[in-house]
Amino acid sequence: MSNWITFDTTTMAPEEGAPAEDRLISGNPTFKTWNFEEAKGALYAGIWEATPGSWLISYDEWEYFRIVSGYSIVTEEGGEGVHLRAGDSMILRPGFKGSWEVVETTRKDYVIRL
């Protein structure tokens, strides 16, 4: 086993999903997730992609991500939306509540710690 991993989406089939019905705000968004790493200590790393739509989000985990492509708006409850495009990065901390709106199909790479 090697001590390195590349994020090559051609090496595995993605997990597919969608927001829970009770979290959906608008549209019919779908998700694809390629989880390349699941390390001890509840650490995950991979690529996530979503099609246009909007839904409520609530974080118990810590997540760093970088937008690879597309355009999304992340809004914290009671706050202003943060417009995210390719090259933009963000950290969402435990306790974050708000919404995620995918304006143009968005792909991000991520690291999540539970």
RAGI-V47608 format. One record per backbone hydrogen bond with DSSP energy under -1.0 kcal/mol. CO is the residue of the C=O (numbers start at 0). NH is the residue of the N-H. Records with the same first field share a line. If there is no record, write none. Layout:
CO = NH, NH
//
This chain:
5 = 7
7 = 10
14 = 32
16 = 30
19 = 22
22 = 55
25 = 53
29 = 50
30 = 16
31 = 48
32 = 14
33 = 46
36 = 44
38 = 42
41 = 113
42 = 38
43 = 111
44 = 35, 36
45 = 109
46 = 33
47 = 107
48 = 31
49 = 105
52 = 101
53 = 24, 25
54 = 99
56 = 97
58 = 94
61 = 112
62 = 91
63 = 110
64 = 89
65 = 108
66 = 86
68 = 106
70 = 102, 103
71 = 83
72 = 100
73 = 81
74 = 98
75 = 78
81 = 73
83 = 71
84 = 87
87 = 66
89 = 64
91 = 62
92 = 95
95 = 58
96 = 76
97 = 56
98 = 74
99 = 54
100 = 72
101 = 52
103 = 70
105 = 49
106 = 67, 68
107 = 47
108 = 65
109 = 45
110 = 63
111 = 43
112 = 61
//
